[in-house]
Amino acid sequence: MFGIVVCPSCDRKRIADLKDETSSCPYCSATHRIVGSQVLYSNVSQDVVRKTFKNMDSAKYLGPEARVKDPDPMSSLMYQYERAGDTRNKYRVLAYGLTKMRGSFNEDDINELFPGKGEKMIRMMIDGELIIESPDGKYVAL
């Protein structure tokens, strides 16, 4: 079964295989669980879903401008982090989320969320090629 889903990170509509446990957004590269995603349309035929996606009336569906801004983005980030699955996906969600919210982040930002673990977590994200260090000593997601 294939469907048109809304990415919870960038709010863009995309096609996903609904039988998969997770899916990566082609627009923002965030990985999210398919179960619980907002499905706008589904069909057993991928071709039908593609044609529907191509011809769909975007005005019928909520777009990013119509959504209410998240009043507590850090809480939402932690919710996504806790449900991300394995450690690499957790770090990917954390790095992407902090970069999206703050533009860049540092060890203190990680320590706010995980006291005393900032240095280790940043090292793991660098080693996993999930973040890079900018010239000013801050980090951004790749």
C-alpha positions in Angstrom: 0.0 0.0 0.0 1.3 3.4 -1.0 0.2 6.8 0.3 0.7 10.5 0.3 1.9 11.5 3.8 2.9 14.8 5.4 6.4 15.0 6.8 6.2 16.1 10.5 9.5 17.9 10.2 9.1 20.1 7.1 5.3 19.7 6.5 5.7 18.8 2.9 3.6 16.2 1.2 5.4 13.2 -0.2 4.8 9.6 -1.3 5.7 6.7 1.1 5.3 2.9 1.1 2.9 2.5 4.0 4.0 -1.0 4.8 7.5 0.3 5.8 8.2 1.0 9.5 10.0 4.3 8.7 10.6 6.6 5.8 13.0 9.4 5.0 11.7 12.6 3.6 13.3 13.5 0.3 13.0 17.2 1.1 14.5 17.5 4.5 16.1 14.0 5.0 14.4 13.5 8.3 13.4 9.9 9.1 10.0 9.3 10.7 7.8 6.4 11.6 5.1 5.7 9.0 2.6 4.5 11.7 0.8 7.5 13.0 1.8 9.7 10.1 -0.9 11.9 8.5 -2.0 9.9 5.4 -3.8 12.1 2.8 -4.5 9.4 0.2 -3.6 5.7 -0.2 -3.9 3.1 -2.9 -2.3 -0.3 -3.6 -0.9 1.0 -6.9 2.1 3.2 -6.7 1.3 4.6 -10.2 -2.2 5.7 -9.0 -0.7 7.4 -5.9 2.0 9.2 -8.1 -0.7 10.4 -10.5 -2.9 11.6 -7.6 0.1 13.3 -6.0 1.0 15.1 -9.3 -2.6 16.2 -9.8 -3.8 16.7 -6.3 -5.4 20.0 -5.2 -3.0 21.2 -2.6 -5.5 23.7 -1.3 -7.6 20.9 0.1 -4.8 19.9 2.5 -3.1 21.8 5.3 0.2 23.2 4.2 2.9 24.6 6.4 1.4 28.1 6.4 -2.0 26.7 7.6 -0.5 24.8 10.5 -0.3 26.2 14.0 3.2 26.9 15.1 4.5 24.5 17.7 4.3 26.3 21.1 7.0 24.1 22.6 9.4 22.9 19.8 11.9 21.5 22.3 9.3 19.2 23.8 8.3 18.1 20.3 12.0 17.4 19.5 12.3 15.3 22.6 9.1 13.4 21.6 10.6 12.6 18.2 14.0 11.7 19.7 12.4 9.2 22.1 10.5 7.5 19.3 13.4 7.5 16.7 14.4 3.9 17.2 18.1 3.1 17.2 20.8 5.4 18.5 21.9 6.7 15.1 18.3 7.8 14.3 18.0 9.4 17.7 21.1 11.4 17.1 20.0 12.3 13.6 16.6 13.6 14.9 18.4 15.6 17.6 21.0 17.2 15.3 18.4 18.1 12.7 16.0 19.4 15.2 18.5 21.6 17.0 19.8 22.9 13.7 16.3 23.6 12.5 15.3 25.4 15.7 18.6 27.3 16.4 20.5 27.4 13.2 23.4 25.7 15.0 24.0 24.3 18.4 26.8 23.6 20.9 27.7 21.2 23.8 25.8 23.4 26.2 22.6 23.0 24.2 22.9 19.2 24.4 23.7 19.3 28.1 20.4 21.2 28.7 18.6 18.2 27.3 21.0 15.5 28.6 23.0 16.7 31.6 26.6 15.7 31.4 26.3 13.9 28.1 26.9 16.8 25.6 30.6 16.1 24.9 30.0 12.3 24.3 26.9 12.8 22.2 28.6 15.4 20.0 31.6 13.2 19.5 29.2 10.3 18.5 27.4 12.6 16.0 30.6 13.7 14.5 32.0 10.2 14.2 28.6 9.1 12.7 28.9 11.9 10.1 25.7 13.5 11.2 27.0 16.9 12.1 30.0 19.2 11.2 31.6 21.9 13.3 31.4 25.4 11.9 34.3 27.9 12.3 32.7 29.5 15.3 32.7 26.2 17.3 29.0 25.4 16.8 27.6 22.4 15.1 25.1 21.9 12.3 23.4 18.8 10.9 24.5 17.4 7.6 
